[in-house]
Amino acid sequence: MESNKIAPEGQQIRWKVEEPASSFEMDSFWKELRHFYRTGEKKVKDESPEVSSALVHLLEDAESPYPHSMRGEKELSISLDERTPYLILNHILNEKRKENQKKFKNRLSELITGLNNLLHVEDKSADTRELEATYDFADEMIAFDKLVAMIPHSSGEALPEERLKRLKGVLATLTSALAYFSDQVATIVAEKEFVNKAEDEAIFQHSMLITADKDPFLQTQQLFSKEIQSFSEIIKAYRIATLEVNGEYHDAVHNEYFEHFTWHRLLENELNLFHPIVLLIGHEFLFDHLTSFSRLLASNQPVNILVLNHELISVPGSISWEDASHQFRQEPAALTISHRNVYTLQAGMDDPSFLYKGLENCLKSVAPGVCHLSLSMDDSRTEAASYLIARGETAGRYFPKILYDPLLDKEWSERFDMSQNIQSDTKWPLYSMRASTSEETEAMIDVAFTYADYKAIFPEKAEELMLIPSQYYTEHLVPLADYLELDEERLYGKIPFIWLVDLQMNLYRAAVPNVWVVSCQERLDFWSFLQEIGGINKHHTRQALESREVDMQKMVADTKATIEAEYQQKISRIEEEAVGKAAEQLIAVLLDEEDIQVNSIPSTQEDGDAEPSASTEEKEEISTPVVEREEAPAIEEAWVESDDCTTCNECTDKFPNLFKYNDDKQAYIEDASKGTYAEIVKAAENCPAACIHPGLPLNQNEPNLDALIKRAEKFN
C-alpha cells in the first residue's frame, strides 16, 4: 500500500472550471460516464494524475493528540503506530496492579499481624522462644518454660481446636496472597502473532502471556474458572480474618456461609482486585468462532476480549464485503450489545484519551468486556498521515466510536454513548471547503464527508474513481451525500460524485461507481441504526416533536382567536358607550335643556355602573383605543429553549464560556459575546434536543460568516 500524501499545511486548493463542451462531446462523455457508474470500468485508459480525497484536510481542525502522555510512576509518551493499543493496555494493567497493591497489601499485612497476635496469646512455645531470644545471655540460669507458665495471658482458656485450625489456615492463605499482589498483573491469552509481537517489543513484562489454542474462548473460560477459584479463597480468608480480628466471627452464623463461598459472592470492589484475564484476537478470527464467542459472553464471567482490526479498507484485488453489493459488514459491537450484559467499546486510534478511559473502565467492569479496536499497520506513513486516516475512518462512519456500559444505573441513552463521534447528530459530518477559482476570487463549497471520501484518502482506492473534466459538468452531477437521499424515481440520469485533489492541490469532481454507492449506503444504514438506538433521529422522538409542534400551533391559533374575540367585544362595548354619550349630548342641544340628567337617557352600562354625563358645553373627544399586539421578536441573538434541554452536558462541556446551567439543570446562554458564532453554530448542530438557536452573529468580522449563517438557518 502506497504512502499516503497529505497536502502541505496552508496550501490553497485551486478549482478551475472551463467552458462547457459541445453537445456531441457532452453526449459521448456522458455515455461513457453512465457505463462507468454501472460497471466501474473505464473504457479509455486512465492517465489521470495521482489523486486522493480533497476533504481530508478538513479533519485537521483539532491538534493531533500524539505523542500522548500517560501518567503513572513514570510518565510514558507514546506515538501513533501499530504498538499504540498494546502500550496503552500494558500501562493500564501496571497502574491497576499498583493501585491494588496500595489498597490491599497494607490491609493484608495488618490482618496477618492481627492473626499472629491472636495465635501468639495461646502459643506458649512461641512465648518461650521469644523469651529465650530476649534473654539469651542467661539461658543457662533461667528455666524459660517454667517462666512462661507464670506469665499472665489475656485469655484464661486455650482456643478451641476448630478456631485454632481456622486461624492458622486463614493466616497461611493471606501470607500467600501477598505474593499474588506482588507478582504478575494479568493473564493474557493471545493468538501467536500477537504473542510474538508483544515479546519482540518487550511489552507485557509483568503479565503471563499464553498462546491461544484452537478454541481460545473456551480456553479463556476454563482459565478464568481456575484462577477465580484460588482468588476466591484469598477473599474468603480476608473476610474471615477481618471478622476474627474484630471479634465478630460467630460460628453459628458464619461457618455455613463460608462453607458455600464462591466467586459469585464477591463484591465489585473485591472483583476489581482480581488479576484481569485478557484475550487478544483478530477481527477475522472472531467471526470464524461465533458460537464459542457467544458462549463465553453468555457465561457472564468478567473476562476482557480485545478484538484487533487491521482492515483499514480493502485493497485492489481482494474480495471483501464492500465489493459484493447488498451484503452487510459484520459488526462486533452490535453483536456484543445484543447480549445485553457486555461492556462494549469500539474505537480507533484518533483519540487516545477516549481509548484509554474506555479500556480502563472495561478492565474495572465486573461484566464481560469486548473492545473492538482499529489499528494502524503501515509503518511507511507519517504520524500525521496515520492520524488523519484514523480521524477519517470515524468521520466517514466506517469505524464509529461506540461505548456501552450495561452496569450503569441510568437510562439507556446514558448507558449507550456515541457522542464522541464527529458531528454525531448528523448523517455525515458537514463542512465548508474553500477553493480559489482565480487569483482574485474564491468559492466556498458545502461538502459532506462520506465513507467514499474516507476510502479516497488511499490513492489506490481513488484510482477506482473517474475524474470528470469541468467542461462536462451538468446539473445531473449530484454530490454523493445528496444522491443517497434521492427517491428512486429521481435517480435516473444522475451521477454521484465526490471531490478529489492531485498532488498540486488542483480540485476535481470524481464520479463514484455503483459498488461504492452500495457500500456507502451500507455504512449509512449502520450509522442510522446506531443513532436510533442512541436516541438520535429516533422515529418516535421525531413523531413526538412533530406532534408537539402541531399542538403548539393549535394552541397559538386558539389563543389568537380568543384574544381577537375579546378584542372585538371590547371594541363593540366602547362603540356602544360612545354612541350613548353622543346621543345624550345631541338631545341636550336640541331641547336646550342644560340641566338634563344622564339617568333620563337609557344607559348602555350595567345598573350601578352608570356615570354622570358631561355638560352640554363640554366637548368630549371619543376615540377608539388601538390595542397593539406583541409580535414575536425577530431572532437576532443566540438563545436556548431551556425547557427542552435534556442536560446532556454537550454544550456546557465543550463551550463553558457560553453555556451555563440554571437551577433546573437546563442550559442557557449567559453571554453570547463570550464565544464565537462558529462555536454557537457547532453547539446547535451537536445538540440532541435541537433547542439551541444560533440567531445572527454579533461579530460581523468573524470569518466564514456566510457559511455559518447558512448552517444556522435550520436551527433558527
MARVEXFI-960402 format. One line per 2 residues: for each residue x, y, z of C-alpha. Coordinates in Angstrom, 3 decimals, always signed. Layout:
# residues N
X,Y,Z; ...
***
This chain:
# residues 716
+0.000,+0.000,+0.000; +1.464,+3.335,-1.026
+2.354,+6.052,+1.387; -0.499,+8.482,+1.893
+0.351,+12.017,+0.762; -1.119,+14.869,+2.762
-1.170,+18.406,+1.357; +1.313,+20.820,+2.944
-0.232,+22.939,+5.678; -1.818,+26.106,+4.324
-1.569,+25.123,+0.655; -4.531,+26.568,-1.262
-6.926,+24.341,-3.207; -7.392,+25.547,-6.784
-10.575,+24.906,-8.751; -10.624,+25.837,-12.424
-13.905,+25.480,-14.346; -13.723,+25.531,-18.147
-16.335,+26.401,-20.753; -18.922,+23.634,-21.470
-18.091,+21.142,-24.215; -20.100,+20.843,-27.416
-23.313,+18.806,-27.419; -21.685,+15.961,-29.323
-18.725,+15.759,-26.919; -21.062,+16.058,-23.951
-23.276,+13.170,-25.113; -20.269,+10.956,-25.855
-18.651,+11.582,-22.471; -21.859,+11.040,-20.503
-22.469,+7.745,-22.290; -19.049,+6.595,-21.075
-19.772,+8.030,-17.608; -23.021,+6.064,-17.246
-21.204,+2.895,-18.301; -18.593,+3.551,-15.614
-21.288,+4.079,-12.972; -22.929,+0.716,-13.738
-19.765,-1.369,-14.096; -16.899,+0.530,-12.508
-14.961,+0.054,-15.760; -13.205,+2.840,-17.646
-13.258,+2.330,-21.437; -10.362,+4.676,-22.066
-7.028,+4.105,-20.335; -6.947,+6.481,-17.413
-3.891,+8.731,-17.398; -5.229,+10.926,-14.630
-2.843,+12.411,-12.059; -2.432,+10.731,-8.677
-5.343,+11.944,-6.581; -6.830,+11.454,-3.136
-9.649,+12.864,-1.027; -9.975,+16.650,-1.120
-11.815,+16.676,+2.195; -9.175,+15.064,+4.386
-7.624,+18.440,+5.271; -10.962,+19.469,+6.792
-10.363,+16.904,+9.551; -7.342,+18.869,+10.782
-9.476,+21.184,+12.916; -8.145,+19.518,+16.058
-4.471,+19.383,+17.015; -3.069,+15.869,+16.874
-3.054,+14.292,+20.369; +0.184,+12.441,+19.611
+2.613,+11.967,+21.186; +0.232,+11.075,+24.016
+1.427,+11.265,+27.619; +0.268,+8.687,+30.156
+0.951,+9.492,+33.788; +1.976,+6.941,+36.357
+5.050,+6.011,+38.363; +6.937,+7.119,+35.258
+5.360,+9.348,+32.632; +5.142,+7.462,+29.346
+4.857,+9.155,+25.957; +3.530,+7.083,+23.058
+3.337,+7.752,+19.331; +0.738,+6.587,+16.828
+1.701,+3.259,+15.290; +0.613,-0.372,+15.456
+2.001,-0.696,+19.016; -0.248,+2.042,+20.402
-3.088,-0.130,+21.816; -0.605,-2.620,+23.320
+1.272,+0.155,+25.126; -1.946,+1.713,+26.444
-3.237,-1.672,+27.666; +0.078,-2.503,+29.335
+0.132,+0.883,+31.102; -3.428,+0.400,+32.405
-2.607,-3.097,+33.698; +0.504,-1.852,+35.517
-1.392,+1.069,+37.070; -4.150,-1.311,+38.175
-1.535,-3.521,+39.855; -0.044,-0.556,+41.728
-3.496,+0.586,+42.824; -4.377,-2.892,+44.109
-1.091,-3.164,+45.956; -1.634,+0.203,+47.568
-5.227,-0.580,+48.577; -4.889,-4.211,+49.607
-1.360,-5.227,+50.571; -1.221,-2.910,+53.574
-4.556,-4.225,+54.786; -3.350,-7.811,+54.326
-0.262,-7.065,+56.413; -2.442,-5.594,+59.170
-4.665,-8.680,+59.200; -1.667,-11.030,+59.225
-0.275,-9.144,+62.241; -3.671,-9.321,+63.939
-3.955,-13.074,+63.334; -0.410,-13.624,+64.633
-1.337,-11.741,+67.788; -4.405,-13.928,+68.267
-2.352,-17.102,+67.800; +0.565,-15.804,+69.868
-1.566,-15.489,+73.017; -2.194,-19.219,+73.075
+1.129,-20.415,+71.645; +3.301,-20.941,+74.760
+6.171,-22.419,+72.806; +6.274,-19.153,+70.851
+6.446,-17.251,+74.123; +9.291,-19.462,+75.254
+11.233,-18.805,+72.067; +10.655,-15.071,+72.418
+11.954,-15.014,+75.996; +14.994,-17.055,+75.044
+15.761,-14.627,+72.252; +15.376,-11.687,+74.607
+17.486,-13.068,+77.465; +19.905,-15.264,+75.535
+22.730,-14.243,+77.889; +21.036,-16.062,+80.788
+19.736,-19.181,+79.092; +21.708,-21.420,+81.485
+20.334,-19.694,+84.589; +16.593,-19.341,+83.762
+14.056,-22.092,+83.069; +12.107,-20.239,+80.415
+9.368,-22.846,+80.026; +8.504,-22.508,+83.708
+8.717,-18.722,+83.487; +6.225,-18.666,+80.617
+3.735,-20.576,+82.701; +3.967,-17.832,+85.323
+3.285,-15.002,+82.781; -0.403,-13.911,+82.771
-2.198,-14.174,+79.372; -5.087,-12.162,+78.017
-7.265,-15.241,+77.852; -7.665,-17.718,+80.598
-8.610,-20.547,+78.257; -6.942,-22.068,+75.205
-8.533,-21.517,+71.770; -10.912,-24.240,+70.628
-9.188,-26.591,+68.235; -11.624,-25.714,+65.419
-10.922,-21.998,+65.730; -7.186,-22.547,+66.042
-7.235,-24.576,+62.834; -9.311,-21.886,+61.074
-6.966,-19.086,+62.134; -3.858,-20.953,+61.004
-5.462,-21.804,+57.648; -6.536,-18.212,+57.086
-3.086,-16.960,+58.067; -1.408,-19.271,+55.543
-3.767,-18.154,+52.767; -3.238,-14.437,+53.446
+0.528,-14.904,+53.568; +0.448,-16.482,+50.098
-1.845,-13.655,+48.945; +0.997,-11.179,+49.486
+2.818,-12.916,+46.648; -0.333,-12.769,+44.478
-0.341,-8.982,+44.713; +3.406,-8.684,+44.140
+3.979,-10.773,+41.024; +2.127,-10.705,+37.695
-0.574,-8.165,+36.894; -2.687,-10.059,+34.352
-3.046,-13.199,+32.265; -3.112,-12.560,+28.520
-4.254,-15.224,+26.074; -3.364,-14.217,+22.521
-3.040,-15.524,+19.017; +0.546,-16.462,+18.233
+1.190,-13.401,+16.049; +0.228,-11.097,+18.932
+2.367,-13.056,+21.414; +5.343,-12.735,+19.095
+4.672,-9.017,+18.664; +4.478,-8.443,+22.430
+7.685,-10.412,+23.053; +9.563,-8.640,+20.259
+8.540,-5.228,+21.605; +9.128,-6.256,+25.248
+5.528,-5.377,+26.150; +3.509,-7.022,+28.971
+6.632,-7.764,+31.036; +4.549,-8.165,+34.205
+1.805,-10.305,+32.635; +1.620,-14.006,+31.909
+1.445,-14.495,+28.127; -0.287,-17.663,+26.927
-0.561,-18.669,+23.271; -4.157,-19.340,+22.262
-5.173,-22.845,+21.217; -7.800,-23.854,+18.640
-10.658,-22.507,+20.761; -9.296,-19.553,+22.766
-12.779,-18.613,+24.002; -13.189,-21.964,+25.761
-9.546,-21.790,+26.860; -10.147,-18.366,+28.423
-13.337,-19.547,+30.126; -11.544,-22.530,+31.695
-8.605,-20.353,+32.727; -10.931,-17.929,+34.461
-12.713,-20.734,+36.352; -9.365,-21.995,+37.632
-7.881,-18.664,+38.658; -11.043,-17.210,+40.160
-11.342,-20.205,+42.470; -7.949,-19.594,+44.093
-8.652,-15.851,+44.212; -11.989,-16.504,+45.937
-10.091,-18.395,+48.660; -7.998,-15.265,+49.250
-11.077,-13.058,+49.626; -12.754,-15.689,+51.792
-9.707,-15.731,+54.085; -9.623,-11.936,+54.052
-13.233,-11.693,+55.216; -12.765,-14.343,+57.918
-9.611,-12.621,+59.171; -11.409,-9.276,+59.349
-14.212,-10.800,+61.409; -11.777,-12.645,+63.699
-9.522,-9.661,+64.358; -12.592,-7.504,+65.102
-14.040,-10.207,+67.357; -17.165,-10.509,+65.194
-16.885,-14.084,+63.895; -19.776,-16.262,+65.103
-19.603,-19.941,+64.312; -23.350,-20.412,+64.139
-23.710,-17.619,+61.551; -20.517,-17.672,+59.513
-19.460,-21.316,+59.284; -22.220,-22.262,+56.881
-21.844,-19.046,+54.868; -18.141,-19.556,+54.203
-18.579,-23.266,+53.613; -20.530,-22.406,+50.417
-18.493,-19.340,+49.442; -17.900,-18.961,+45.668
-16.759,-16.133,+43.363; -20.381,-15.169,+42.762
-20.416,-13.788,+46.337; -17.548,-11.400,+45.581
-18.364,-7.705,+45.767; -17.495,-5.321,+42.939
-14.514,-3.813,+44.776; -13.245,-7.336,+45.527
-13.576,-8.469,+41.913; -11.545,-5.446,+40.881
-8.620,-6.912,+42.848; -8.630,-9.974,+40.609
-5.857,-10.089,+38.006; -7.592,-9.382,+34.666
-7.789,-12.152,+32.091; -7.463,-10.624,+28.621
-7.988,-12.406,+25.302; -6.286,-10.818,+22.249
-7.711,-11.959,+18.919; -8.029,-10.689,+15.376
-11.233,-9.450,+13.761; -11.307,-12.321,+11.260
-10.812,-14.993,+13.946; -13.807,-13.732,+15.916
-16.289,-14.310,+13.121; -14.911,-17.777,+12.460
-15.763,-18.808,+16.036; -19.022,-17.001,+16.772
-20.580,-19.862,+18.752; -17.695,-20.093,+21.234
-17.518,-16.295,+21.419; -21.213,-16.006,+22.261
-20.973,-18.836,+24.799; -18.186,-17.022,+26.649
-20.192,-13.788,+26.803; -23.307,-15.644,+27.986
-21.310,-17.125,+30.890; -21.211,-13.594,+32.370
-17.626,-14.145,+33.505; -15.764,-10.809,+33.797
-13.136,-11.568,+31.158; -11.899,-8.961,+28.673
-11.686,-9.559,+24.923; -9.692,-7.222,+22.692
-10.624,-7.612,+19.030; -7.922,-6.021,+16.875
-8.951,-4.926,+13.397; -6.293,-4.285,+10.757
-8.857,-3.890,+7.980; -8.467,-0.170,+7.380
-10.000,-0.695,+3.966; -9.988,-3.330,+1.247
-7.131,-3.190,-1.256; -7.351,-3.783,-5.035
-7.585,-7.443,-5.928; -9.017,-8.587,-2.596
-12.516,-9.928,-2.162; -14.345,-8.187,+0.648
-17.799,-7.263,+1.801; -17.763,-3.837,+0.135
-17.244,-5.330,-3.336; -20.294,-7.572,-3.063
-23.434,-5.471,-3.289; -26.212,-5.843,-0.738
-24.007,-7.544,+1.844; -23.645,-6.163,+5.354
-20.375,-5.750,+7.187; -20.230,-7.817,+10.351
-20.132,-5.592,+13.421; -18.670,-6.998,+16.667
-20.051,-4.057,+18.668; -23.622,-4.686,+17.524
-23.220,-8.379,+18.317; -21.906,-7.816,+21.842
-24.513,-5.177,+22.699; -27.210,-7.690,+21.734
-26.024,-9.866,+24.651; -27.181,-7.026,+26.958
-24.626,-7.820,+29.698; -21.388,-6.977,+27.889
-19.337,-3.804,+28.327; -18.642,-2.691,+24.756
-16.043,-0.292,+23.404; -15.307,+0.439,+19.758
-12.606,+2.958,+18.964; -9.913,+3.898,+16.505
-6.569,+5.440,+17.331; -7.542,+9.085,+16.688
-8.428,+9.813,+20.326; -6.023,+8.105,+22.780
-7.728,+9.712,+25.792; -11.087,+8.178,+24.849
-9.385,+4.844,+24.147; -7.500,+4.895,+27.465
-10.618,+5.694,+29.505; -12.684,+3.091,+27.665
-10.095,+0.326,+28.195; -9.610,+1.324,+31.825
-13.348,+1.138,+32.551; -13.560,-2.175,+30.702
-10.910,-3.702,+32.987; -12.696,-2.281,+36.039
-16.109,-3.582,+34.990; -17.433,-6.758,+36.628
-19.258,-7.582,+33.392; -17.685,-9.299,+30.376
-15.944,-6.710,+28.199; -15.305,-6.550,+24.457
-13.120,-3.807,+22.953; -13.056,-3.592,+19.152
-10.043,-1.519,+18.101; -8.943,-0.315,+14.675
-5.168,-0.457,+14.220; -2.658,+1.318,+12.034
-0.494,-1.169,+10.163; +1.530,+0.731,+7.576
+4.816,+1.947,+9.058; +5.636,+3.896,+5.885
+3.120,+6.587,+6.713; +3.992,+9.654,+8.698
+2.305,+10.020,+12.055; +0.295,+12.977,+10.687
-0.999,+10.865,+7.802; -1.878,+7.963,+10.122
-3.717,+10.332,+12.440; -5.811,+11.768,+9.606
-6.659,+8.260,+8.409; -7.768,+7.410,+11.950
-9.901,+10.569,+12.006; -11.263,+9.763,+8.561
-12.492,+6.276,+9.428; -14.514,+7.786,+12.278
-15.785,+10.779,+10.273; -16.735,+8.564,+7.309
-18.833,+6.320,+9.610; -16.586,+3.365,+8.703
-15.455,+2.775,+12.292; -17.661,+4.869,+14.603
-16.879,+5.276,+18.296; -19.259,+3.245,+20.479
-19.428,+2.923,+24.250; -21.953,+0.762,+26.078
-21.796,+0.109,+29.831; -24.644,-2.208,+30.934
-23.895,-1.749,+34.649; -24.553,+1.994,+34.745
-27.677,+2.617,+36.802; -29.005,+5.091,+34.245
-31.333,+5.409,+31.295; -30.464,+3.532,+28.105
-29.357,+6.731,+26.344; -26.721,+7.235,+29.070
-25.529,+3.620,+29.078; -25.135,+3.772,+25.290
-22.902,+6.640,+24.182; -21.784,+7.669,+20.691
-21.331,+11.377,+21.414; -17.567,+11.207,+20.831
-18.110,+10.830,+17.092; -17.597,+13.824,+14.800
-20.992,+15.606,+14.459; -22.792,+12.613,+15.945
-26.269,+14.071,+15.287; -25.837,+14.299,+11.501
-25.760,+11.565,+8.868; -22.359,+12.711,+7.590
-20.092,+15.434,+9.009; -20.749,+18.732,+7.196
-18.044,+21.239,+6.280; -17.361,+24.234,+4.075
-14.358,+23.911,+1.745; -12.557,+26.976,+0.428
-11.125,+26.885,-3.114; -9.650,+29.639,-5.253
-11.276,+29.953,-8.675; -8.821,+32.622,-9.864
-6.167,+34.898,-8.440; -8.794,+37.229,-7.019
-11.846,+35.107,-6.289; -12.564,+32.019,-4.293
-15.565,+29.778,-3.679; -16.976,+28.236,-0.525
-18.269,+24.745,-1.269; -20.574,+22.954,+1.178
-19.455,+19.332,+1.453; -20.280,+16.198,+3.436
-17.524,+13.815,+4.496; -18.877,+10.409,+3.439
-17.498,+6.898,+3.577; -16.420,+7.366,-0.048
-14.318,+10.376,+0.968; -12.609,+8.202,+3.584
-11.864,+5.489,+1.017; -10.480,+8.096,-1.360
-7.810,+9.031,+1.214; -5.976,+5.985,-0.121
-4.604,+6.770,-3.607; -5.029,+3.153,-4.762
-8.750,+3.395,-3.967; -9.071,+6.857,-5.539
-7.809,+5.297,-8.769; -11.084,+3.361,-8.940
-12.951,+6.653,-9.464; -13.387,+8.539,-12.733
-12.309,+12.171,-12.905; -14.786,+14.452,-14.656
-13.267,+17.352,-16.632; -15.037,+20.602,-15.771
-16.276,+21.097,-19.380; -18.608,+18.121,-18.800
-20.253,+19.443,-15.651; -24.066,+19.453,-15.773
-26.908,+19.629,-13.273; -27.069,+15.809,-13.436
-23.879,+15.562,-11.385; -25.029,+15.203,-7.780
-22.906,+15.178,-4.591; -22.864,+11.644,-3.213
-24.452,+12.629,+0.121; -27.413,+14.179,-1.764
-27.594,+11.245,-4.175; -28.095,+8.836,-1.255
-31.120,+10.868,-0.159; -32.936,+10.867,-3.517
-36.034,+8.774,-4.159; -35.540,+6.010,-6.698
-37.563,+7.730,-9.393; -35.345,+10.821,-9.114
-32.103,+8.853,-9.531; -32.497,+8.302,-13.268
-29.834,+10.130,-15.261; -27.981,+11.290,-12.130
-24.321,+10.500,-11.430; -22.927,+10.861,-7.869
-19.545,+12.468,-7.299; -17.062,+13.358,-4.572
-14.178,+15.851,-4.509; -10.540,+14.857,-5.118
-7.269,+16.782,-5.334; -3.985,+15.950,-7.044
-0.536,+16.496,-5.586; -0.579,+20.150,-6.737
-3.914,+20.651,-4.915; -5.970,+21.038,-8.088
-9.612,+20.223,-7.373; -11.648,+17.653,-9.326
-15.076,+16.115,-9.289; -14.834,+12.324,-9.441
-17.699,+10.020,-10.411; -18.451,+7.256,-7.908
-19.343,+3.780,-9.270; -22.427,+1.952,-8.093
-20.454,-0.526,-5.961; -19.125,+2.418,-3.920
-22.635,+3.826,-3.598; -23.849,+0.489,-2.205
-21.037,+0.340,+0.352; -21.746,+3.956,+1.410
-25.433,+3.135,+1.831; -24.487,+0.133,+3.998
-22.340,+2.336,+6.257; -25.094,+4.937,+6.423
-27.646,+2.259,+7.369; -25.440,+1.099,+10.241
-24.865,+4.677,+11.372; -28.634,+5.345,+11.317
-29.115,+2.178,+13.375; -26.662,+3.482,+15.978
-28.325,+6.905,+16.020; -31.743,+5.367,+16.612
-30.686,+3.102,+19.478; -28.777,+6.075,+20.894
-31.909,+8.243,+20.796; -30.718,+10.468,+17.930
-33.098,+10.960,+14.979; -35.365,+8.335,+16.524
-38.649,+7.785,+14.692; -40.832,+8.006,+17.808
-38.895,+11.033,+19.029; -39.447,+12.795,+15.702
-43.134,+11.885,+15.832; -43.405,+13.264,+19.357
-41.691,+16.506,+18.323; -43.906,+16.839,+15.256
-46.992,+16.152,+17.369; -45.839,+18.697,+19.911
-45.299,+21.256,+17.167; -48.832,+20.642,+15.865
-50.212,+21.040,+19.406; -48.248,+24.255,+19.864
-49.521,+25.655,+16.575; -53.092,+24.764,+17.560
-52.622,+26.369,+20.987; -51.243,+29.540,+19.377
-54.163,+29.634,+16.928; -56.712,+29.105,+19.734
-55.070,+31.778,+21.877; -55.006,+34.165,+18.946
-58.699,+33.532,+18.250; -59.585,+34.077,+21.917
-57.648,+37.353,+22.061; -59.262,+38.586,+18.843
-62.746,+37.695,+20.137; -62.122,+39.535,+23.424
-60.712,+42.467,+21.456; -63.817,+42.683,+19.237
-66.104,+42.509,+22.300; -64.181,+45.353,+23.919
-64.372,+47.475,+20.764; -68.119,+46.840,+20.470
-68.682,+47.847,+24.088; -66.658,+51.053,+23.657
-68.581,+51.897,+20.485; -71.942,+51.366,+22.247
-70.880,+53.577,+25.139; -69.688,+56.285,+22.757
-72.960,+56.208,+20.797; -74.958,+56.514,+24.053
-72.993,+59.518,+25.253; -73.214,+61.225,+21.860
-76.997,+60.730,+21.866; -77.275,+62.337,+25.313
-75.360,+65.422,+24.168; -77.372,+65.704,+20.957
-80.713,+65.562,+22.822; -79.478,+68.185,+25.313
-78.594,+70.579,+22.500; -81.863,+70.071,+20.627
-84.074,+70.554,+23.680; -81.917,+73.349,+25.091
-82.080,+71.677,+28.477; -78.845,+72.484,+30.213
-79.711,+70.567,+33.357; -80.728,+67.376,+31.686
-79.726,+64.389,+33.764; -77.841,+61.472,+32.417
-80.223,+58.995,+34.030; -83.061,+60.328,+31.880
-81.401,+58.665,+28.922; -81.221,+54.858,+28.771
-77.653,+53.884,+29.590; -75.698,+51.143,+27.915
-73.847,+50.404,+31.169; -74.984,+47.914,+33.761
-77.009,+49.091,+36.772; -74.828,+50.626,+39.452
-72.054,+51.404,+36.972; -73.652,+54.444,+35.300
-71.583,+57.639,+35.157; -72.963,+61.212,+35.022
-72.857,+62.696,+31.531; -70.798,+65.718,+30.640
-72.443,+69.156,+30.424; -73.695,+70.391,+27.067
-70.876,+72.934,+26.898; -68.169,+70.260,+27.153
-66.582,+68.954,+24.004; -65.663,+65.369,+24.767
-63.483,+63.575,+22.317; -64.481,+59.972,+21.786
-61.790,+57.798,+20.293; -61.460,+54.114,+19.807
-58.366,+52.819,+21.592; -55.951,+50.787,+19.496
-54.798,+47.566,+21.092; -51.263,+46.823,+19.999
-50.369,+43.153,+19.715; -46.952,+41.978,+20.723
-45.171,+40.312,+17.878; -42.506,+37.659,+18.398
-39.124,+39.393,+18.191; -37.022,+38.590,+15.147
-34.257,+36.213,+16.013; -31.139,+38.304,+16.469
-29.036,+36.953,+19.336; -28.481,+33.303,+20.137
-30.850,+31.749,+22.694; -31.771,+28.367,+24.165
-35.188,+26.793,+24.693; -34.152,+25.801,+28.194
-37.375,+23.880,+28.864; -36.418,+21.411,+26.117
-32.842,+20.918,+27.391; -32.039,+17.255,+28.187
-28.981,+18.080,+30.353; -26.659,+16.095,+28.090
-23.641,+18.303,+29.023; -22.693,+18.552,+25.310
-22.706,+22.352,+25.110; -21.629,+23.106,+28.700
-18.627,+20.776,+28.494; -17.381,+21.954,+25.099
-18.222,+25.667,+25.375; -18.379,+26.524,+29.120
-17.694,+30.183,+28.355; -21.035,+30.392,+26.504
-23.409,+27.886,+28.111; -24.376,+27.557,+31.763
-26.992,+25.554,+33.679; -29.867,+27.194,+35.514
-31.283,+25.966,+38.845; -33.272,+23.283,+36.983
-30.060,+21.916,+35.400; -31.101,+23.204,+31.976
-28.823,+25.122,+29.653; -28.968,+28.824,+28.788
-26.587,+31.289,+27.117; -25.074,+33.583,+29.705
-23.409,+35.987,+27.290; -23.227,+35.325,+23.534
-20.296,+37.731,+23.191; -18.066,+35.423,+25.265
-17.735,+32.957,+22.384; -17.651,+32.869,+18.627
-20.588,+32.449,+16.307; -18.889,+29.295,+14.959
-18.971,+27.801,+18.476; -22.669,+28.593,+18.846
-23.483,+27.027,+15.460; -21.434,+23.930,+16.301
-23.217,+23.630,+19.650; -26.582,+23.841,+17.850
-25.535,+21.112,+15.414; -24.453,+18.841,+18.254
-27.489,+19.471,+20.492; -29.588,+16.249,+20.600
-32.686,+18.192,+21.692; -32.288,+20.794,+18.914
-33.041,+23.518,+21.450; -30.131,+25.873,+20.661
-30.931,+28.709,+18.213; -27.805,+30.493,+16.929
-29.605,+33.615,+15.732; -27.327,+36.019,+13.867
-23.640,+36.728,+14.556; -22.734,+39.576,+16.904
-19.251,+39.966,+15.453; -19.580,+40.868,+11.785
-15.821,+40.471,+11.296; -15.787,+36.772,+12.223
-14.503,+34.621,+9.303; -16.761,+32.318,+7.225
-19.943,+34.075,+8.347; -21.883,+33.322,+5.149
-21.346,+29.587,+5.539; -22.046,+29.706,+9.268
-25.291,+31.666,+8.817; -26.433,+29.144,+6.220
-25.658,+26.266,+8.602; -27.556,+28.079,+11.353
-30.736,+28.650,+9.302; -32.298,+25.270,+10.071
-31.880,+25.869,+13.814; -33.459,+29.335,+13.769
***
